[in-house]
Amino acid sequence: MKLIDNWRCAWRFLSVQAMSLALAVQATWLSLPDDLRAQVPLWVAASVTAFLLITGLIGRLFQQRGSDGTPLG
């Protein structure tokens, strides 16, 4: 296994951003008190997470470019 050449720019990738947001949604959901979690249907958190993960997968399929026009990954 080898890191990509520009691994330091990985935070700019749509896939990394989307999967980080999915992780944040799940961490926030788990940290909510039980009474507050009962007010929000489970399918909402699951749907938001699934959407973000699918967005991340799609983001890996496309060549992404930096602000200077060079490929990011």
Summary of the structure (lengths in Angstrom):
residues: 73
radius of gyration: 15.7
end to end distance: 16.0
largest distance: 48.5
contacts: 159
relative contact order: 0.21
helix: 66%
strand: 3%
